[in-house]
Amino acid sequence: MTSHRPAPDRRLGAVTRAGTLPDTSALGAEYDVVVVGAGVVGCAVARELARRPLRVALVEASGDVGEGTSKANTAILHTGFDAVPDSLEARLVREGQGLLLDYARETGIPVEPLGALLVAWDEEQLAALPRLADKAARNGHRTTGALGADELRAREPHLGPGALGALEVPGESIICPWTTTLAYATQAVRSGVDLHLNCRVEKADPGTPHRLVTPRGVLRARYVVNACGLYADRFDALFGRRDFTVTPRRGQLIVFDSFARALVRHILLPVPGVLGKGVLVAPTVYGKVLLGPTAENLDDRTATGTTAEGLAALRAQGRRVLPALLDEEVTAVYAGLRAATEDEDYRCAAHPGLRYVTAGGIRSTGLTASLAIAAHMVELLAECGLALGAERPLAPVRMPNLGEAFPRPYRDAELIARDPEFGSIVCHCERVTRGEIRAALASTVPPASLDGLRRRTRARGGRCQGFSCGASVRSLFEEGVGRPWRER
């Protein structure tokens, strides 16, 4: 049965990281919806709910948005050509790609449509390419085409010896995952969503309303969305559901310096295996080159460290694909965990009797599908009885550009003329200015750490990893946290 309540006035949502949570114990003071988990999916769901006259909170265990899988992935905007046909994932990736491309143009998220080449290195892989082309067509992607060895070599002259051919996949793109998650959260907060960080839900008491117990107090909610990523199955258990089990799948990656960027023109994909898409070589929007990821099923949901064995395996595979890459400098190594389950599809479900919905099993395609997943989750909430109300426009958002293919502040003469601090470079490796750092510290969802500042500006993310600029960046950060800059 649906229920209605007066529509709240539009307001800027609160962003809290400490202290007691707002009192939601009074009659009618509870949130209409609490979204648990502020990764790319949770932030997208909160943003989608902000279109409606509802009181919404986004709750996150860590101190920033996008701190889990969303910050450590391959940053590919997929076409979904190789998804399981007729699966929920296939549909949402296909829909989500178009939605995210439009959103990126609207908000300034850097995207580069490079296209991908699915490279065959032996006869068995070569024989699999027509099947993958047929699979792509069944997923609505009908523009793939076969390349022979000579044409492949002309497209990618630095490719290693022995490549027999490839399947060209137009439309595969690279994107900034950090800006995407932050854009969703920023727009949600500006449109009235409360964002509560450092707010792990330790216990749930399902009821009317639900009570979510955190170290900062209790939140009461009429409806709850589980967007907990690696912990989605454990959060489900708080509501008495045990529908799937998350297995953390670690992906280790190597980031090569910008001098390597000229070696590769496309996203170079392997023929997929049973554990995923396999090891790829891909440019990034930041002008670097990625090699990875590995695919290691683990028990530890916090095991984001790299290993000597994993990095050695990546280097061996990278040497076959792009031998010259291994002669370039390594900027960084990192690892991320994906939320694999026993099913090949997303585990999205509505539980009307509980007024509760789950977005589980969202793996590497979750970034691409995020806006479509959000729309789907809102539909599931409506199935659970939530009266959505009339749509309203979201607050406008324009994000700072972190991509090398688009104008950066240090090259913008008009911006520098208006504010010279955008011409004052602090991080010389990544050409990050004092003005960008100041703006990040004064933004709607400001960073709570130097790593958070890096994801908003690229500061300390270059070849010296902060050796040269670290003290200056830290000083600006600490000054900005203690006495926030005013936006000019």
Order of alpha helices (4+ residues) and beta strands (2+ residues): beta-beta-alpha-beta-beta-alpha-beta-beta-alpha-beta-alpha-beta-beta-alpha-beta-beta-beta-beta-alpha-beta-beta-beta-beta-beta-alpha-beta-beta-beta-alpha-alpha-beta-beta-alpha-alpha-alpha
